[in-house]
Amino acid sequence: MKKEALDLAVAKTKELLNVPYCCAEARAAANAWLEALGTERETEETKKYLAELEEDIEPIDGLLAFAGSDAAKAHLGEEAAKAMLAHAKELKAAGAKYCDCEACSAAAAIVALKDQLL
């Protein structure tokens, strides 16, 4: 692992862990990875962590589907869901492929380091 990439991945992992809506699976994988750094389990946990993050980054079409759903209205409230939907439409129109929330952004930054972390 390259030190600069590792340092950035650790910083982004800490950002991810500070996002209140980070999913439980990503949170568990992040903690397991941090605990494994410097041990014989590091490579194995790095692979697991990256695989989890790749699954968790929300594609823009998934964000659009959620933001326009009754579930979003129930979970966020009507106005927040409406704002999320408008934002998702703007992202898609601008060519975004993924959600830009704090959790997805941190995950994407870590996944972008994959070749340097393995």
C-alpha positions as CSV (number, residue, x, y, z in Angstrom):
1,M,0.0,0.0,0.0
2,K,1.3,3.4,-0.8
3,K,1.4,5.7,2.2
4,E,-0.3,8.7,0.6
5,A,-3.1,6.5,-0.6
6,L,-3.4,4.8,2.8
7,D,-3.5,8.1,4.6
8,L,-6.2,9.4,2.3
9,A,-8.2,6.2,2.6
10,V,-8.0,6.4,6.4
11,A,-9.1,10.0,6.4
12,K,-12.0,9.3,4.1
13,T,-13.0,6.3,6.2
14,K,-13.2,8.5,9.2
15,E,-15.4,10.9,7.3
16,L,-17.6,8.0,6.2
17,L,-17.9,6.8,9.8
18,N,-19.0,10.3,10.9
19,V,-21.9,10.3,8.4
20,P,-25.0,9.4,10.5
21,Y,-26.8,7.6,7.7
22,C,-23.8,5.5,6.7
23,C,-25.2,1.9,6.3
24,A,-24.4,-0.7,9.0
25,E,-22.6,-2.9,6.5
26,A,-20.2,-0.1,5.4
27,R,-19.7,1.0,9.0
28,A,-18.8,-2.6,10.0
29,A,-16.4,-3.1,7.0
30,A,-14.8,0.3,7.7
31,N,-14.1,-0.5,11.3
32,A,-12.9,-4.0,10.5
33,W,-10.5,-2.5,7.9
34,L,-9.2,0.1,10.3
35,E,-8.6,-2.6,13.0
36,A,-6.8,-4.8,10.4
37,L,-4.3,-2.2,9.2
38,G,-0.7,-3.3,10.0
39,T,-1.8,-6.9,10.6
40,E,-1.8,-10.1,8.6
41,R,-5.5,-9.5,7.9
42,E,-4.9,-6.1,6.2
43,T,-5.1,-7.3,2.5
44,E,-8.1,-9.5,3.1
45,E,-10.0,-6.8,5.0
46,T,-9.0,-4.2,2.3
47,K,-10.6,-6.4,-0.4
48,K,-13.7,-6.9,1.7
49,Y,-14.0,-3.2,2.5
50,L,-13.6,-2.1,-1.1
51,A,-16.1,-4.6,-2.3
52,E,-18.6,-3.3,0.3
53,L,-18.1,0.3,-0.7
54,E,-18.4,-0.6,-4.4
55,E,-21.9,-2.1,-3.6
56,D,-22.9,0.9,-1.5
57,I,-22.2,3.8,-3.8
58,E,-25.7,4.8,-5.0
59,P,-26.0,5.1,-8.8
60,I,-27.8,8.3,-9.9
61,D,-30.8,6.3,-11.2
62,G,-31.2,4.6,-7.8
63,L,-31.1,8.0,-6.1
64,L,-33.7,9.3,-8.5
65,A,-35.9,6.3,-7.9
66,F,-35.6,6.7,-4.1
67,A,-36.0,10.5,-4.1
68,G,-39.2,10.2,-6.1
69,S,-40.7,7.4,-3.9
70,D,-43.3,7.4,-1.1
71,A,-40.5,5.9,1.0
72,A,-38.4,9.0,0.6
73,K,-41.4,11.2,1.6
74,A,-42.1,9.0,4.6
75,H,-38.5,9.0,5.7
76,L,-37.5,12.5,4.9
77,G,-40.7,14.4,4.7
78,E,-42.4,15.8,1.6
79,E,-40.3,18.9,1.2
80,A,-36.9,17.2,1.8
81,A,-37.8,14.4,-0.6
82,K,-38.8,17.0,-3.2
83,A,-35.5,18.9,-2.7
84,M,-33.6,15.6,-3.0
85,L,-35.4,14.7,-6.2
86,A,-34.6,18.1,-7.7
87,H,-31.0,17.8,-6.7
88,A,-30.8,14.2,-8.2
89,K,-32.3,15.5,-11.5
90,E,-29.6,18.3,-11.5
91,L,-26.9,15.8,-10.9
92,K,-28.1,13.5,-13.7
93,A,-28.4,16.4,-16.1
94,A,-24.8,17.4,-15.3
95,G,-23.7,13.9,-16.1
96,A,-23.2,12.5,-12.6
97,K,-23.2,8.8,-12.4
98,Y,-23.5,8.5,-8.6
99,C,-25.1,10.2,-5.6
100,D,-23.0,13.0,-4.2
101,C,-24.0,12.6,-0.5
102,E,-21.3,12.6,2.1
103,A,-21.4,8.8,2.4
104,C,-21.3,8.1,-1.3
105,S,-18.6,10.7,-1.9
106,A,-16.4,9.3,0.8
107,A,-16.9,5.8,-0.5
108,A,-16.2,6.8,-4.1
109,A,-12.9,8.5,-3.0
110,I,-11.8,5.4,-1.2
111,V,-12.7,3.1,-4.1
112,A,-10.8,5.4,-6.5
113,L,-7.7,4.4,-4.5
114,K,-8.3,0.7,-5.1
115,D,-5.2,0.1,-7.2
116,Q,-3.0,1.8,-4.7
117,L,-4.5,0.0,-1.7
118,L,-4.2,-3.5,-3.0
